[in-house]
Amino acid sequence: MCRMRMMVLLLSVMMVNVLLMDAMVESTAEFDPYKVLGVTRSASQAEIKKVYKRLAKEWHPDKNKNPEAEDMFIKITKSYEILTNEEKRASYDRYGQTDNTHPYGRGHHGFRHFHDNFYFDESFFHFPFNNKGGRDFADSKYTLHFNQYISEVVPDSFKRPYLIKITSDWCFSCIHIEPVWKETVQELETLGIGIGVVDVGYERRLANHLGAHQTPSFLGVVNGKVAFFHYAVVKGHLMQFVEDLLPQRLVEKVTDKNNQEFLKSWHELNKPHVLLFDQVPSVPLLYKLTAFAYKDYVQFGYVDQGLSETADLLRKFNINTYAPTMLVFKEDVEKPADIIQAKGMKKQIIDEFISNNKFLLAPRLVNQKLFDELCPVKQFHRRRKYCVLLITGEEESFATGNEAFLSLASANTNDVLRFAYVYQRRQQPLCDVLLKNKDSTLPQQVVILERRNGAGKILYKPVSGGWNGSKEDKHKLLEELERLQKDPSILNNDAVLPELNNEFTSMFLIRWIYTAYDYLAEIIDDLLHNNWREVMPLLSLIFSALFILFGTVVIQAFSDSSEEKQPKTKAKEASKAENGSPNTSSTSSRPPKKNFVEVTELTDITYTSNLVKLRPGHINVVLVLTDPTKNILLSKFAKEVYSFTGSFTLHFSFLNVDKHGEWMAAVLEYAQDAMQIDTDEDEAGSRKLDYTGYVLALNGHKKYLCLFKPVYTGEDLDSKPEEEGGGSRSRKGTTRSRSTTLQIHHKLDRLGLWMERLMEGTLPRYYVPAWPEFKIENIKICHLETCTIRNFFK
């Protein structure tokens, strides 16, 4: 029975294999890259490229909604890949197949689906036996782990870009891109680009950290940032993706017009300058990668030998146009410090050439990193390194000494000695330590030092006599250096140096702008390619901030508009309102609309309109005065209430108590609890009460009043002793007159504060059952009912 089952199982497997082989043959017979692109077998590369661009634009799934667009676009891409590769094209012309390196068959030309922004050729007969040992032996050396990525790849990405493949077990599409991946990796490795492979099944933590949630996928890492690949998986696209990872401003195009400007910038940038001469119009990727690796040390330029604008440069430096040439310039912009020329310029040769020319002959110490590399700390297994340091200035008067020091550094051939200089004004803490025991009046000085440890300890010796660049100074310095070679103990001073100031910190704003630009470009790229999983948190934060900001602006706008409309609305509805006091918060802050205060006299004619039948919500503020005090009190009253004249609910009047004393007394009977009249005056009753300076706030509709009682705060001239011997009766009368005037003037000193409390509604209110009858006591009648007070601030 068991044998029967085994036989049936074997027959089933054999039938499946036969069917799969038939499908493979049919699939192979159906695919013809020449027919797909519509070109002849003798078509040139230019013709194939031109047709590919047209067809790719026509059949791109994002633009063509035809259901067959995806399959057609994949066929076009695969055909272009085959016909642009000489080996694959020759293999297809001979055998009708190209992928002879595939582990599960020579041909796999079936196309099935458009997968995750990648265009893969996929046949169902390829079984992904993705075990660690059987799938791809080459990928094992590129496998990345989380700790390795954090500690090695990220720091190294600041010197070279990385291309990382995301894969997993049982990934059908991963198998079909293996030939392209292997070919691309083989070429990129020779250029020095880092390669990595992440298996999602074994390194889920690293995949989540990278934001890779689909297999297969490709991503690049440069300067610690991750960028995703979104195009067809062909070698040319992967190469272009890696090149696009690099910053855009690494290499400057140099011609006859700008070559002097480029080379003379060595002093400002404090870097050597390298020129590459080649015949290709675009900068080679190898040169860009070199520029990225040494961007902190060297400035790179590129000269296209095929341009007529570079002919003078070629003649000036006698460049051989048959091979790429690289020149390095230091302080001398007319003569290159080093030169290299080779047809097959490899990465190792270029790296060695640049490494030997990383620094100027006498560079300026601009930060601690440069100081550490120029003057390294003494190690037991290394030879001693001595640093000859010139302390100078930036002014033109120091130019002679600086040039003499540079000429001495140019003639130096001893690897043990390193020449450098600092500007005293920019590195003042360092110079203060080195010159603490020397005459600081000397303009330029030279110090020989040796670093002993990383904490800043040094041994040093200043060269006596300063430095002005004369022959005697050069001879003296050379003698000291010869003595140092024989006896290192001449460095008899020790000190601890502070960390150097970073003189390029002023470039922070520019670097921040570039970083912001790169970040925005990355966001736009993610949006265009629907990388929503990584972009959604950022978009959520942005939209939340915009919503809060927009909501605040809208609320503020409505609040401002309501405050503007509120006084008009209240003025219209005041005649209809039955209750309510004035809106104190809005009226008190309203600016006055006039430069004067209009005050109306309260008489038997205006009594009814200004009090008895006063509109609801309105208040009449009445000043109590007499004929002698009228001018003084009205002027002071106008000053105190002027800031409140912008209110629509306040009216101002004055009452002559000489004419209407009985009415005043009748009204104040209802406010006896608030009145603190002089006790002696109450008991004696011999004198009439003085209401001068009282202010009444009368609400005619609600029948209540608020009372202001004058408080004298000025100086009392009556209390001053009279002058002995010279006091005449006329002078005494004048003094008393001035005292009375000042007392009356200061009675309203605190009226402004009382008005603020009135607007706030915090004053006590005294209600009256009915307003008393208004009678005229005196025969004399004042015909002026309205008094307009102008220019009261003078």
Beta strands, then each sheet from edge to edge (+ up, - down):
strand 1: 114-115
strand 2: 118-119
strand 3: 162-167
strand 4: 194-199
strand 5: 217-222
strand 6: 225-228
strand 7: 251-253
strand 8: 273-278
strand 9: 299-304
strand 10: 325-329
strand 11: 338-341
strand 12: 386-392
strand 13: 417-423
strand 14: 445-451
strand 15: 457-462
strand 16: 493-496
strand 17: 597-601
strand 18: 619-625
strand 19: 650-656
strand 20: 695-699
strand 21: 704-708
strand 22: 766-767
strand 23: 786-789
sheet 1: 1+ 2-
sheet 2: 4+ 3+ 5- 6+
sheet 3: 7+ 9+ 8+ 10- 11+
sheet 4: 13+ 12+ 14- 15+ 16-
sheet 5: 22+ 21- 20+ 18- 19- 17- 23+
end
